């Protein structure tokens, strides 16, 4: 297992995507899986910035059978998949994360929450 922690106030999507690229590159992950992981990273980080005051912790881990993306923020409120009409902007990021990830986990507490998205390595085939 390889883990790359990044604790940074004001983490930007670009920075988080670069960390993910570095981890995946070190493991020779294919382009299709890289694209899926980068989309998940972008959605989770941008949602934390937009709706939860920013990222408090960020990790990308290459595991035996999946890539795990962990994004923490300071609010315990769980993401919602609102019934957004197709013509309205926004509201689709959480749905995309759940389509790409084999599983998502939300651990919530007083200090905030951590969302983990598990993207299977088999998604690259």
Residue frames as a rotation matrix with the C-alpha (Angstrom) as fourth column:
UNK 1
0.583 0.812 0.000 0.00
0.812 -0.583 0.000 0.00
0.000 0.000 -1.000 0.00
UNK 2
-0.666 -0.712 0.221 1.20
0.707 -0.697 -0.116 3.48
0.237 0.079 0.968 -0.83
UNK 3
0.488 0.813 -0.318 -0.38
0.869 -0.488 0.083 6.49
-0.088 -0.317 -0.944 0.85
UNK 4
-0.600 -0.615 0.512 0.24
0.635 -0.755 -0.162 10.11
0.486 0.228 0.844 0.13
UNK 5
0.231 0.691 -0.685 -1.17
0.932 -0.359 -0.048 12.39
-0.280 -0.628 -0.727 2.81
UNK 6
-0.597 -0.348 0.722 -1.56
0.522 -0.853 0.021 16.07
0.609 0.390 0.691 2.15
UNK 7
0.219 0.610 -0.761 -2.63
0.947 -0.321 0.014 18.42
-0.236 -0.724 -0.648 4.89
UNK 8
-0.823 -0.498 0.273 -3.02
0.564 -0.771 0.295 21.87
0.063 0.397 0.916 3.51
UNK 9
-0.057 0.772 -0.633 -5.26
0.393 -0.566 -0.725 24.79
-0.918 -0.290 -0.271 4.29
UNK 10
0.231 0.241 -0.943 -6.73
-0.607 -0.722 -0.334 26.13
-0.761 0.649 -0.020 1.08
UNK 11
-0.572 -0.427 0.700 -6.17
0.198 0.757 0.623 22.95
-0.796 0.495 -0.349 -0.94
UNK 12
-0.101 0.480 -0.871 -7.11
-0.859 -0.483 -0.167 23.59
-0.502 0.732 0.461 -4.56
UNK 13
0.812 0.481 0.329 -8.51
-0.233 0.786 -0.573 21.04
-0.535 0.388 0.751 -7.00
UNK 14
0.712 -0.592 -0.378 -5.42
-0.464 0.007 -0.886 21.44
0.527 0.806 -0.269 -9.19
UNK 15
-0.242 -0.836 0.493 -3.13
-0.944 0.085 -0.318 20.56
0.224 -0.542 -0.810 -6.29
UNK 16
0.082 0.365 0.927 -5.22
-0.614 0.752 -0.242 17.56
-0.785 -0.549 0.286 -5.28
UNK 17
0.959 0.267 -0.095 -5.31
-0.227 0.523 -0.821 16.27
-0.169 0.809 0.562 -8.86
UNK 18
0.329 -0.911 -0.248 -1.52
-0.695 -0.055 -0.717 16.57
0.640 0.409 -0.651 -9.09
UNK 19
-0.330 -0.380 0.864 -1.09
-0.889 0.432 -0.149 14.54
-0.317 -0.818 -0.481 -5.91
UNK 20
0.515 0.605 0.606 -3.40
-0.333 0.794 -0.509 11.89
-0.790 0.061 0.611 -7.35
UNK 21
0.874 -0.244 -0.420 -1.49
-0.397 0.140 -0.907 11.87
0.280 0.960 0.025 -10.66
UNK 22
-0.077 -0.981 0.176 1.80
-0.916 0.000 -0.401 11.41
0.393 -0.192 -0.899 -8.79
UNK 23
-0.184 0.075 0.980 0.47
-0.683 0.707 -0.183 8.47
-0.707 -0.703 -0.079 -6.74
UNK 24
0.750 0.581 0.316 -1.09
-0.179 0.639 -0.749 6.78
-0.637 0.505 0.583 -9.77
UNK 25
0.680 -0.581 -0.448 1.95
-0.614 -0.116 -0.781 7.38
0.402 0.806 -0.435 -11.96
UNK 26
-0.254 -0.817 0.518 4.17
-0.966 0.236 -0.102 5.71
-0.039 -0.527 -0.849 -9.35
UNK 27
-0.228 0.267 0.936 2.01
-0.285 0.901 -0.327 2.59
-0.931 -0.341 -0.130 -9.75
UNK 28
-0.965 -0.253 -0.066 1.73
-0.125 0.224 0.966 2.61
-0.230 0.941 -0.248 -13.54
UNK 29
-0.218 0.966 0.137 -2.03
0.356 0.209 -0.911 3.07
-0.909 -0.150 -0.389 -13.49
UNK 30
-0.526 0.066 0.848 -3.67
0.850 0.087 0.520 3.31
-0.040 0.994 -0.102 -16.94
UNK 31
-0.971 0.047 0.236 -5.15
0.019 -0.964 0.267 6.49
0.240 0.264 0.934 -18.41
UNK 32
-0.171 0.985 -0.012 -8.79
0.063 0.023 0.998 5.45
0.983 0.170 -0.066 -18.05
UNK 33
0.305 0.241 -0.921 -8.49
0.882 0.294 0.369 4.81
0.360 -0.925 -0.123 -14.34
UNK 34
-0.725 -0.596 -0.345 -6.46
0.674 -0.717 -0.175 8.01
-0.143 -0.360 0.922 -13.90
UNK 35
-0.749 0.495 0.439 -9.29
-0.091 -0.734 0.673 9.97
0.656 0.464 0.596 -15.55
UNK 36
0.254 0.884 -0.393 -11.87
0.346 0.297 0.890 8.37
0.903 -0.362 -0.231 -13.25
UNK 37
0.043 -0.317 -0.948 -9.81
0.999 0.037 0.033 9.05
0.025 -0.948 0.318 -10.12
UNK 38
-0.904 -0.426 0.041 -9.15
0.427 -0.904 0.014 12.66
0.031 0.030 0.999 -11.16
UNK 39
-0.347 0.861 0.371 -12.88
-0.062 -0.416 0.907 13.25
0.936 0.292 0.198 -11.67
UNK 40
0.463 0.491 -0.737 -13.63
0.661 0.363 0.657 11.86
0.590 -0.792 -0.157 -8.20
UNK 41
-0.371 -0.690 -0.622 -10.85
0.919 -0.369 -0.139 13.98
-0.133 -0.623 0.771 -6.67
UNK 42
-0.889 0.025 0.456 -12.14
0.159 -0.919 0.360 17.11
0.429 0.393 0.814 -8.42
UNK 43
0.017 0.995 0.100 -15.72
0.055 -0.101 0.993 16.55
0.998 -0.011 -0.057 -7.31
UNK 44
0.446 0.164 -0.880 -14.94
0.817 0.327 0.475 15.73
0.366 -0.931 0.012 -3.68
UNK 45
-0.540 -0.716 -0.442 -12.45
0.823 -0.559 -0.099 18.57
-0.177 -0.417 0.891 -3.24
UNK 46
-0.822 0.250 0.512 -14.60
0.051 -0.863 0.503 21.17
0.567 0.440 0.696 -5.01
UNK 47
0.257 0.954 -0.153 -17.63
0.261 0.084 0.962 20.13
0.930 -0.287 -0.227 -2.96
UNK 48
0.180 -0.270 -0.946 -15.62
0.983 0.078 0.165 20.45
0.030 -0.960 0.280 0.28
UNK 49
-0.851 -0.524 -0.037 -14.47
0.523 -0.851 0.046 23.91
-0.056 0.019 0.998 -0.79
UNK 50
-0.655 0.636 0.408 -17.90
-0.064 -0.585 0.809 25.06
0.753 0.504 0.424 -1.99
UNK 51
0.288 0.956 -0.058 -20.12
-0.130 0.099 0.987 23.57
0.949 -0.277 0.153 0.70
UNK 52
0.780 0.027 -0.625 -17.95
0.528 0.508 0.681 22.80
0.336 -0.861 0.382 3.76
UNK 53
0.932 -0.359 -0.047 -15.40
-0.278 -0.791 0.545 25.59
-0.233 -0.495 -0.837 4.16
UNK 54
0.258 -0.881 -0.397 -12.51
-0.911 -0.085 -0.404 23.73
0.322 0.466 -0.824 2.55
UNK 55
0.577 -0.185 -0.796 -10.50
0.066 0.981 -0.180 20.54
0.814 0.051 0.578 2.81
UNK 56
0.673 -0.353 0.650 -8.96
-0.738 -0.265 0.620 19.68
-0.046 -0.897 -0.439 6.18
UNK 57
-0.191 -0.733 0.653 -7.25
-0.432 0.660 0.615 16.47
-0.882 -0.165 -0.442 5.07
UNK 58
0.673 0.335 -0.660 -6.63
-0.733 0.184 -0.654 14.67
-0.098 0.924 0.369 1.78
UNK 59
-0.279 -0.739 0.613 -5.18
-0.463 0.663 0.589 11.27
-0.842 -0.120 -0.527 0.90
UNK 60
0.558 0.325 -0.763 -4.86
-0.807 0.426 -0.408 9.14
0.193 0.844 0.501 -2.21
UNK 61
-0.143 -0.563 0.814 -3.96
-0.670 0.660 0.338 5.51
-0.728 -0.497 -0.472 -1.60
UNK 62
0.023 0.057 -0.998 -3.16
-0.844 0.537 0.011 2.82
0.536 0.842 0.060 -4.14
UNK 63
0.049 0.103 0.994 -4.35
-0.786 0.618 -0.025 -0.41
-0.617 -0.779 0.111 -2.55
UNK 64
-0.657 -0.361 0.662 -4.26
-0.032 0.891 0.454 -4.02
-0.753 0.277 -0.597 -3.74
UNK 65
-0.495 0.554 0.669 -7.56
0.842 0.497 0.212 -3.86
-0.215 0.668 -0.712 -5.64
UNK 66
0.585 0.735 0.342 -8.58
0.785 -0.619 -0.013 -0.20
0.203 0.276 -0.939 -5.67
UNK 67
-0.649 -0.610 0.455 -7.58
0.423 -0.786 -0.451 3.41
0.633 -0.100 0.768 -5.38
UNK 68
0.203 0.684 -0.701 -8.93
0.979 -0.135 0.152 5.12
0.009 -0.717 -0.697 -2.26
UNK 69
-0.482 -0.227 0.846 -9.55
0.278 -0.956 -0.098 8.86
0.831 0.188 0.524 -2.26
UNK 70
0.022 0.423 -0.906 -10.13
1.000 -0.002 0.023 10.41
0.008 -0.906 -0.423 1.20
UNK 71
-0.491 -0.099 0.865 -11.35
0.213 -0.977 0.010 13.99
0.845 0.189 0.501 1.54
UNK 72
-0.185 0.383 -0.905 -12.07
0.982 0.051 -0.180 15.51
-0.023 -0.922 -0.386 4.95
UNK 73
-0.357 0.115 0.927 -13.75
0.149 -0.973 0.178 18.80
0.922 0.202 0.330 5.78
UNK 74
-0.979 -0.192 0.071 -14.95
-0.015 -0.280 -0.960 20.63
0.204 -0.941 0.271 8.87
UNK 75
-0.306 0.929 0.208 -18.70
-0.952 -0.303 -0.046 20.09
0.021 -0.212 0.977 8.58
UNK 76
-0.748 0.039 0.662 -20.47
-0.192 0.943 -0.273 16.90
-0.635 -0.331 -0.698 9.69
UNK 77
0.260 0.922 -0.288 -23.27
-0.591 -0.084 -0.802 17.44
-0.764 0.379 0.523 7.13
UNK 78
-0.283 -0.308 0.908 -23.42
0.384 0.832 0.402 14.59
-0.879 0.462 -0.117 4.64
UNK 79
-0.916 -0.047 -0.398 -23.59
-0.330 -0.474 0.816 15.23
-0.227 0.879 0.419 0.90
UNK 80
-0.005 0.965 0.262 -27.01
-0.057 0.262 -0.963 15.13
-0.998 -0.020 0.054 -0.68
UNK 81
-0.903 -0.097 0.420 -28.06
0.400 0.172 0.900 14.08
-0.159 0.980 -0.117 -4.13
UNK 82
-0.451 0.778 -0.438 -30.76
-0.252 -0.581 -0.774 16.68
-0.856 -0.239 0.458 -4.63
UNK 83
0.069 0.592 0.803 -33.53
0.778 0.473 -0.415 16.17
-0.625 0.653 -0.428 -7.15
UNK 84
-0.359 -0.313 -0.879 -31.97
-0.180 -0.901 0.394 18.75
-0.916 0.299 0.267 -9.42
UNK 85
0.779 0.620 0.094 -33.79
0.016 0.130 -0.991 19.22
-0.627 0.773 0.091 -12.72
UNK 86
0.284 -0.694 0.662 -31.61
0.896 0.437 0.074 18.40
-0.341 0.572 0.746 -15.72
UNK 87
0.433 -0.064 0.899 -31.77
0.613 -0.710 -0.346 21.99
0.661 0.701 -0.269 -16.96
UNK 88
0.974 -0.099 0.206 -30.49
-0.216 -0.687 0.693 23.43
0.073 -0.720 -0.691 -13.63
UNK 89
0.206 -0.970 -0.130 -26.72
-0.418 0.033 -0.908 23.86
0.885 0.241 -0.398 -13.18
UNK 90
-0.567 -0.603 0.561 -24.91
-0.757 0.113 -0.644 21.78
0.324 -0.790 -0.521 -10.55
UNK 91
0.199 0.670 0.715 -26.10
-0.925 0.369 -0.089 19.00
-0.323 -0.644 0.694 -8.30
UNK 92
0.858 0.179 -0.482 -24.53
-0.410 0.804 -0.431 16.14
0.310 0.567 0.763 -10.24
UNK 93
-0.033 -0.999 0.028 -21.08
-0.810 0.010 -0.586 15.76
0.586 -0.042 -0.810 -8.63
UNK 94
-0.328 -0.054 0.943 -22.08
-0.810 0.530 -0.252 13.41
-0.487 -0.846 -0.218 -5.80
UNK 95
0.738 0.640 0.214 -24.00
-0.391 0.664 -0.638 11.27
-0.550 0.387 0.740 -8.29
UNK 96
0.645 -0.576 -0.501 -20.90
-0.521 0.148 -0.841 11.04
0.558 0.804 -0.205 -10.50
UNK 97
-0.345 -0.789 0.508 -18.68
-0.920 0.176 -0.350 10.07
0.187 -0.589 -0.787 -7.57
UNK 98
-0.083 0.401 0.912 -21.09
-0.607 0.706 -0.366 7.26
-0.791 -0.584 0.185 -6.68
UNK 99
0.911 0.353 -0.214 -21.24
-0.371 0.470 -0.801 6.03
-0.182 0.809 0.559 -10.28
UNK 100
0.348 -0.870 -0.350 -17.46
-0.609 0.074 -0.789 5.84
0.712 0.488 -0.505 -10.60
UNK 101
-0.541 -0.581 0.608 -16.64
-0.832 0.262 -0.490 4.48
0.125 -0.771 -0.624 -7.14
UNK 102
-0.474 0.339 -0.813 -17.48
0.111 0.939 0.326 0.89
0.873 0.064 -0.483 -6.29
UNK 103
0.290 0.523 -0.801 -18.22
0.900 0.137 0.415 2.15
0.327 -0.841 -0.431 -2.77
UNK 104
-0.235 -0.341 0.910 -18.30
-0.120 -0.919 -0.376 5.43
0.964 -0.198 0.175 -0.90
UNK 105
0.032 0.165 -0.986 -18.02
0.931 0.353 0.089 5.72
0.362 -0.921 -0.142 2.86
UNK 106
0.080 0.030 0.996 -18.86
-0.158 -0.986 0.042 8.74
0.984 -0.161 -0.075 5.00
UNK 107
-0.105 -0.169 -0.980 -17.49
0.935 0.319 -0.155 9.00
0.339 -0.932 0.125 8.53
UNK 108
0.073 0.277 0.958 -19.01
0.055 -0.960 0.274 11.96
0.996 0.032 -0.085 10.32
UNK 109
-0.057 -0.104 -0.993 -18.31
0.980 0.185 -0.075 13.43
0.192 -0.977 0.091 13.75
UNK 110
0.635 0.339 -0.694 -18.26
0.590 -0.793 0.152 16.69
-0.499 -0.507 -0.703 15.66
UNK 111
-0.104 -0.808 -0.580 -15.08
0.032 -0.585 0.810 17.88
-0.994 0.066 0.086 13.96
UNK 112
-0.151 0.089 -0.984 -16.40
-0.924 -0.367 0.108 17.21
-0.352 0.926 0.138 10.46
UNK 113
0.760 0.437 0.481 -16.50
-0.223 0.871 -0.438 14.33
-0.611 0.225 0.759 8.05
UNK 114
-0.531 -0.828 -0.181 -14.32
-0.561 0.184 0.807 12.20
-0.635 0.530 -0.562 5.82
UNK 115
0.730 0.669 -0.140 -15.60
-0.525 0.418 -0.742 10.85
-0.438 0.615 0.656 2.54
UNK 116
-0.468 -0.827 0.311 -13.75
-0.390 0.509 0.767 7.87
-0.793 0.237 -0.561 1.08
UNK 117
0.650 0.562 -0.512 -14.34
-0.714 0.218 -0.666 6.82
-0.263 0.798 0.543 -2.50
UNK 118
-0.168 -0.653 0.738 -13.03
-0.209 0.755 0.621 3.40
-0.963 -0.050 -0.263 -3.50
UNK 119
0.503 0.236 -0.831 -12.39
-0.835 -0.116 -0.538 3.13
-0.223 0.965 0.139 -7.23
UNK 120
0.676 -0.220 0.704 -11.63
0.065 0.968 0.241 -0.46
-0.734 -0.117 0.669 -8.34
UNK 121
-0.368 -0.881 -0.298 -8.47
-0.434 -0.120 0.893 -1.10
-0.822 0.458 -0.338 -10.32
UNK 122
-0.518 0.239 0.821 -10.61
0.631 0.754 0.179 -3.31
-0.577 0.611 -0.542 -12.55
UNK 123
0.547 0.723 -0.423 -12.37
0.265 -0.628 -0.732 -0.14
-0.794 0.289 -0.535 -13.76
UNK 124
-0.054 -0.685 -0.727 -9.36
-0.625 -0.544 0.559 0.38
-0.778 0.485 -0.398 -16.01
UNK 125
-0.835 -0.296 0.464 -10.16
0.098 0.750 0.654 -2.67
-0.542 0.592 -0.597 -18.14
